Amino acid sequence: MRANTATKLGDETGWGKRHGIWSDRLSGFARLCEERAAEADEASHLSPAVTTALREAGILVAPLPPDHAGQGLLQSSQWLLLHEALRAFGAADLSIGRLFEGHCNAIELVRRYGTSRQFEDLAAGIRRGAMTGVWGADGNKPLCIKRHEGRWQLEGGKILASGSGFLLKPLVTASSEEGQRIVLLDLEGEDARIDLSRWTPQGMRSSATGSVDLSGIVIGDDNLIGEPGDFMRQPYFSGGAWRFCAVHLGAIERLVDLFIAQLRARRRDEDPYQLQRVATCITAARSTAYWTKAAARHLALSSHDAESCVALSNLTRGVTERAALDVMEVIQRGIGLASFMRPGPIERISRDLRTYLRQPVPDLAMADAARFALAAEVPVRDMWTADAN
């Protein structure tokens, strides 16, 4: 039987013992996402059953603190629980994993930089079923804040806006005279601003990623989160990359499980070449898990050391990407043409993973990590041991 990341969550992390009903809801939601993933990919949008379950199973409120009806997933003491949730969603459906990671990112930004009233308002919207996320990519007309008839309003829009088909309370970045600002919007009833027609990628088809025209939206102080420059403040901007790496990890592990199942079904599990491939895949998956957990733990416990957090997270990006690419290549060689056939899950997951792996400036991230190591003047073994005890 496959060791499903979602169904084993309580056993592996103690989640079930500490969180009881939430563990069962998470596992059930992950199973639903996995069951509907092929349907969502074919239709290029999430199943209504999944979007309903996001609300009814308590997934949307889980990142909120307990005093806001959540599970406190974003508290530093709960880093492993958040890691395992992202891992489970990545194994189930990468589009869901991407959207939930963005939801967590947005909540954390408002919690860290916003006022208590702004956070309470966002939390209230989430409890009513609104999903949030972060839209940072600018197109030909970058989003900016301008003065118009005595009021502040937005001009321009966003591209590659994941979840733009249904996010109601997104955070967007916008330039202003003071610098880059974070703006919290309420887009309920603003469907005409969204264009999904140009989202024609090979993978992540159901992530509802599109372009959004935000021109003319009037904003006030309640919409502005934090101070200029907060969005890219370290270590959280780069250090938080471990979250999407954890989503990738779940997909990597799911691919390995499917590969092993294929070999058993074909009675190829004693083929020496296939055994070597399995060993290679398991090594890559387990190594990635060690790196993603280390990056998550270090940011949670040593955020005061911004440079080391960023460097470790950047290295984790490189390790995760390399592992994913290697695992996909090995599995495709091991299974052959069947791994490219629809509607097989290996083909879909590989297509989604290749698309999701395309994160910004991967070479710069690795170069910056190398610069940290060169300047550290300590042995490699001691570079990230400050929180070891």
Residue pairs with C-beta under 8 A, 6 or more apart in sequence:
2 257
2 260
2 261
3 257
4 91
4 257
5 30
5 84
5 87
5 88
5 90
5 91
5 250
5 253
5 254
6 26
6 27
6 30
6 31
6 34
6 88
6 91
6 92
7 27
7 30
7 31
9 15
9 16
9 23
9 26
9 27
9 84
9 85
9 88
10 16
10 17
10 23
10 27
12 84
13 80
13 81
13 84
15 22
15 23
15 26
15 81
15 84
16 23
16 24
18 81
19 71
19 81
22 58
22 62
22 71
25 57
25 58
25 59
26 57
26 59
26 62
26 85
26 88
27 88
28 57
29 53
29 54
29 57
29 59
30 88
30 89
30 91
30 92
31 92
32 49
32 50
32 53
33 50
33 89
33 92
33 93
33 96
34 91
34 92
34 93
36 46
36 47
36 49
36 50
36 93
37 92
37 93
37 95
37 206
37 345
37 348
38 343
38 345
38 348
39 47
40 46
40 47
40 50
40 93
40 95
40 205
40 206
41 205
41 206
41 348
41 352
42 343
43 206
44 199
44 205
44 206
45 165
45 206
45 208
46 95
46 96
46 166
46 206
46 208
50 93
50 96
51 166
53 59
54 60
54 131
55 129
58 71
59 100
60 103
60 126
60 129
60 130
60 131
61 68
61 69
61 70
61 71
61 126
61 127
62 70
62 71
62 73
62 85
63 70
63 71
63 73
63 74
63 82
63 103
63 104
63 107
63 108
64 70
64 71
64 72
64 107
64 123
64 126
64 127
65 72
65 74
65 75
66 72
68 120
68 123
68 127
69 123
69 127
70 123
71 78
71 81
72 78
73 81
73 82
73 85
73 104
74 82
74 104
74 107
74 108
74 111
76 300
76 301
76 303
77 300
79 296
79 297
79 299
79 300
80 293
80 296
80 297
82 104
82 243
82 296
83 242
83 246
83 292
83 293
83 296
85 100
86 97
86 100
86 101
86 104
86 243
86 244
86 246
86 247
86 250
87 246
87 247
87 249
87 250
87 253
87 292
88 250
89 96
89 97
89 100
89 247
89 250
90 97
90 246
90 247
90 248
90 249
90 250
90 251
90 254
91 250
91 251
91 253
91 254
92 250
92 254
93 206
94 203
94 204
94 247
94 248
94 251
94 349
94 352
94 353
94 356
95 204
95 205
95 206
95 207
95 352
97 247
97 250
97 251
98 162
98 204
98 207
98 244
98 247
98 356
99 131
99 133
99 162
99 163
99 207
99 208
101 243
101 244
101 247
102 132
102 133
102 134
102 162
102 163
103 131
103 132
103 133
104 243
105 133
105 134
105 240
105 243
106 132
106 133
106 134
106 169
106 170
106 171
107 122
107 126
107 132
108 236
108 240
109 134
109 171
109 182
109 225
109 226
109 230
109 231
110 118
110 119
110 122
110 171
110 184
110 225
111 119
112 226
112 230
112 236
113 182
113 225
113 226
113 227
113 230
114 122
114 184
114 225
114 226
117 222
118 184
118 222
118 225
121 222
122 132
122 169
122 184
125 132
125 168
125 169
125 186
126 132
126 169
130 167
130 168
130 169
130 188
131 163
131 166
131 167
131 168
131 169
132 167
132 168
132 169
132 170
132 171
133 161
133 162
133 163
133 167
133 170
133 171
134 170
134 171
134 172
134 173
135 158
135 160
135 161
135 162
135 164
135 170
135 171
135 172
135 173
135 212
136 158
136 172
136 173
136 231
137 158
137 159
137 160
137 161
138 156
138 158
138 159
139 157
139 158
139 159
139 211
141 155
141 156
141 157
142 156
142 175
143 154
143 155
143 156
143 157
143 158
143 172
143 173
143 174
143 175
143 214
144 154
144 155
144 156
144 174
144 175
144 176
145 152
145 153
145 154
145 155
145 174
145 175
145 176
145 181
145 183
145 219
146 152
146 153
146 154
146 155
151 218
152 218
152 219
152 220
153 216
153 217
153 218
153 219
154 174
154 183
154 214
154 215
154 216
154 217
154 219
155 214
155 215
155 216
156 174
156 214
156 215
157 193
157 211
157 212
157 213
157 214
157 215
158 164
158 172
158 211
158 212
158 214
159 211
160 209
160 211
161 167
161 170
161 209
161 210
161 211
161 212
162 207
162 208
162 209
163 170
163 207
163 208
163 209
164 170
164 194
164 196
164 208
164 209
164 210
164 211
164 212
165 194
165 196
165 208
165 210
166 208
167 187
168 186
168 187
168 188
169 184
169 185
169 186
169 187
170 184
170 185
170 187
171 182
171 183
171 184
171 185
171 225
172 182
172 183
172 185
172 214
173 180
173 181
173 182
173 183
173 231
174 180
174 181
174 183
175 181
176 228
178 228
179 228
179 229
180 228
180 229
180 231
180 232
181 224
181 225
181 226
181 228
181 231
182 224
182 225
182 226
182 230
182 231
183 219
183 223
183 224
183 225
184 223
184 224
184 225
185 214
185 217
185 219
185 223
187 193
187 212
193 212
193 213
193 214
194 210
194 211
194 212
195 210
195 211
195 212
195 213
196 208
196 209
196 210
197 210
198 210
198 211
199 205
199 208
199 209
199 210
201 209
201 355
202 351
202 354
202 355
203 348
203 351
203 352
203 353
203 354
203 355
203 356
204 352
204 355
204 356
231 237
234 306
234 307
234 309
234 310
235 299
235 303
235 305
235 306
235 307
235 309
235 310
235 313
236 299
236 303
238 310
238 313
238 314
238 365
239 295
239 299
239 303
239 306
239 309
239 310
239 312
239 313
240 299
240 313
241 295
241 313
241 314
241 316
241 317
241 359
241 365
242 292
242 295
242 296
242 299
242 313
242 316
243 296
244 356
244 359
245 288
245 291
245 292
245 295
245 313
245 316
245 317
245 320
246 292
246 296
247 356
248 288
248 320
248 321
248 324
248 353
248 356
248 357
249 285
249 288
249 289
249 292
249 320
251 324
251 349
251 352
251 353
251 356
252 284
252 285
252 288
252 320
252 323
252 324
252 327
252 353
253 285
253 289
254 345
254 349
255 281
255 327
255 328
255 331
255 346
255 349
255 350
255 353
256 278
256 281
256 282
256 285
256 327
256 331
258 331
258 345
258 346
258 349
259 277
259 278
259 281
259 331
259 334
259 335
259 346
260 269
260 278
262 268
262 334
262 335
262 338
262 346
263 269
263 271
263 274
263 278
263 334
268 274
269 275
274 334
277 330
277 331
277 333
277 334
280 326
280 327
280 330
281 327
281 330
281 331
284 323
284 326
284 327
285 323
285 327
287 319
287 323
288 319
288 320
288 323
288 324
291 315
291 316
291 319
291 320
292 316
292 320
294 312
294 316
294 384
295 309
295 312
295 313
295 315
295 316
297 387
298 308
298 309
298 312
298 384
298 387
299 309
299 313
301 387
302 308
302 309
302 386
302 387
303 309
305 386
307 372
308 372
308 383
308 384
308 386
310 368
310 369
310 372
311 368
311 369
311 372
311 373
311 383
312 369
312 384
314 365
314 366
314 368
314 369
315 366
315 369
317 359
317 362
317 365
317 366
318 362
318 365
318 366
318 369
321 357
321 359
321 362
324 353
324 357
325 357
328 350
328 353
328 354
331 339
331 346
331 350
332 339
332 340
332 350
335 346
338 344
338 346
339 346
339 347
339 350
340 347
341 347
342 348
372 383
373 380
373 383
376 383
